[in-house]
Amino acid sequence: MVDGFQIRGTTRLMGIIGDPIAQAKTPATINTIFSAGGVDIACVPIHVPVQELETVWAGLKGMPNLIGFGITLPHKQTALELCDSLDPLVKRVGAVNVVRRERDGSFRGYQFDGKGFVRGLRANSIVIETREVLLLGAGGAAVAIAFALVEAGAKSVTIANRTTEKAQVLADTVNADFGRIVAKVGPAKPTTGQLVINATSLGLNDQDALPLDPDLLRPGMTMAEVIAQPETTRLLAEAAARDVETHSGIHMIKGQVGLIADHMCDIWG
């Protein structure tokens, strides 16, 4: 049994691939949606080490009852080259987080990270419009979130990343796409009232270094995560201890799973 429905020989499969994968929250959340809708689809986590991605990809392609899969760290950008085709939004942000088997059997890449993150913020009444953002990280999720925040009305996005060159590429891409200077590179030092977002993988493990000094956080700021497991990371706990508004990465998952479920069911529901 998976969230109230029975696995049958007719059940279609959806996967979530990543390395690691134990932290994945999407299967439990999206299976609840499939079950509530009476859809004969089950989502399962699939651990895919970096060096095995191409081999596993070929295997997934050869499974006719697998309708697609979500993609988490660290495969969001590597997967671009393996997809048969890409949705225009994926080309725009340079990262894929959902692959769907199309009617012709091909694998097409899609992107829901940014939309899901913004949807999660709005569901929790966190202000985006006219607000300055400090974005920590410049990987696949960060790229999608940067674009989505500007589209949602953020005043500016400052990108802080260990590799400055990568942050600059992201800022230049966003500015070119929107035709104005709205993104820039800067240090991991939040300013008054900012929406601060950890879009790195730092926080998956308790021993991870923090992506910024929590003593720099002040009331009036919002500290948001893309990490959903644990739901309260050490960084969020440090922020809450300083009376800073916090926003767990679980809301990003909840924000996008409904969109992803509908997307899969458009063909396979």
C-alpha positions, 0 to 999 in steps of 0.5 A: 500500500502507498498512501491508501492505494494498492500497487497493481500490475497496471500501476505506472511509476514515477521516480525521484532521482538524486544523490543522496535521496533519503531526504526526498519529500516529494514521493510521500507528498505527491503519492497523497495527491495521486491517491486522492485523485484515484490515479494509478501512479506511484512515486518512488525514490531512486538513488542514482550516484553521479557516476551512474547517471547515464547508465540509470537514465538508459534503464529508466528510458527502457521501462515503458511503465515509468512515466517520468521522474523528478530530479534533485541534487546533484543532477539538475544541470547534468540531466540537460544533455540527456533529455531528448527535448527541453521545455523553453523554461528549462533552456532559460534557467539551465536546469531541469527538475522534472522529466516526463515521458511524452506520448512518443516515448521521448524524455522531455525536461521541465522546470518547476523549482522556481514556480514551486518556491514562489507558490510556497512563499505566497501560501505562507504570506511571505512578501516578495513584491518590491523586496530585496533578496539575498540568494545563497548559491548559484546551482540549478535550484538557485537559477530557477528561483532567481528568475521566478522571484524577479517575475514575482516582483522582487526589487533586486536579487543579490547572489552569493556563491563560493565561486564568484564567476558562477554567481556572475554568470547567473546575474548576467543571465537574469539581467539579460533576460529581463532587460534591466539590472535587477541581479548582482553578485555580493557577499553573504551578508544580509541587510535590513528586511531582506528575504534571505534564501539558502539555495545550497545543499548546506544543511542536509547534514548536521555537520555541514558548515552554514552558508552564512553567519547567523549572527548577521540575521536580524528581526524583519528579515526572512530566512528561507530554505530549499532543503526540506529534510530536515524541515528545520535545518540548523540555519533555520533554528539559528534564525528562529533563535534570533526572532527572524521569520523562517520558511522551511524548504518543505513549502517549496515541495508542497508548492510544486508537487501539485503542479507536477502531479497535474503535469504528469496526469495530463498524459498519464492520469 
